[in-house]
Amino acid sequence: MCVGRKSDSFCHITNDAYFSSHTPLQNMVRVLALVHLCLWHFDGVFGDEVKSVMEGDTVTLYTDVTELHTHDVIQWMFGVQRPDEIIAEINTEINIKSINERLKNHLQLNPQTGSLIITNITTQHTGLYQLEIIRNTVQNKHFNVTVYARLPVPDISRVSSQCSSSSSSSCCCVLCSVVNVSHDVSVSWYKGKSLLSSISVSDLNIRLSLPLEVEYQDTNTYRCVVNNPITNHTQHLHITHLCHTCAAHWVVPVSCAAGSVMIAAALLIFCICRKHRQTQQHETVQTDEEEITYADPTFCKRRAHQPRAAVEDDVVYAGVMRR
């Protein structure tokens, strides 16, 4: 015997003798038939619908009603643990459509179907939503909505403090970090497609960090992935860029030291030559300036030209003796 009660939300099966005279297969078929009959008895009761969305999305909770008729009443309720607050309502009989004042910037009602539209959804809208449709009968539908915050991009940095002492001379230690993560977020390291390590959190607004040690000359592909149940972000590790150092390997210190000395010597020689050239040019300029002697110009007064006749008056002629 099957008895369904809406208040108790379960079906009680009695009369065990009914099943004792049949084979196990027949009994199983009859049990399934009775369970189906019990579920059918709860007319107007729908199963829960689960929705997982990202913060900022627009979500529509459908009534599955094609069109509202006169005397139809649509009522939406919301609560974190259980739906106990009326947030929207349509009453076609008295032509009323109302939305909760606290949520009016996020809620809309479809006037034809009564479906609830949540715009720019936030994590504060995570919870249980109940739809009640009052027609000839009362029908209920439940929605379990989970809103996830936007994921941050993971940051990979080098940290020597995370390295073990035995491998610090041959390994590069990196740290993958994310900040301000929400619930159900995990951070994982992958080597190719293989999962190496993972860490998750259920709290809000904290920092997640996951270390990794790799060989300096490792050629494998490593990536850090931060994800929640509906999305993820990936950051690839570039070993040659992040882990280049003079203390990388037992051969590298010698070559790095030699290279450093050569570079320093070249810079020193260049600086000395440049300074010497500048000093030599400065001294040449000073020498040239000292060898130049500047004389002051002297102007002499030109004597006046005397007539030749006057000069001849002063001439005394002497006799010339011939032999």
Buried (B, 14 or more C-beta within 10 A) or exposed (E): EBEBEEEEEEBEBEEEEEBEEEEEEEBEEBEEEBEEEBEEBBEBBBEEBEBBBBBEEEBBBBBEBEEBEEEBBBBBBBEEEEBEBBBBBBBBEEEEEBBBEEBEEBBBBBEEBBBBBBEEBEEEBBBBBBBBBBBEEEBBBBBEBBBBBEBBEBBBEBEEEBBEEEEBEBBBBBBBBBEBBBBBBBBBBBBEEEEEEEBBBEEEEEEBBBBBBBBBEBEEEBBBBBBBEEEBBEBEBEBEEBBEBEEBBEEBBEEBEEEEEEEEEEEEEEEEEEEEEEEEEEEEEEEEEEEEEEEEEEEEEEEEEEEEEEEEEEEEEEEEEEE
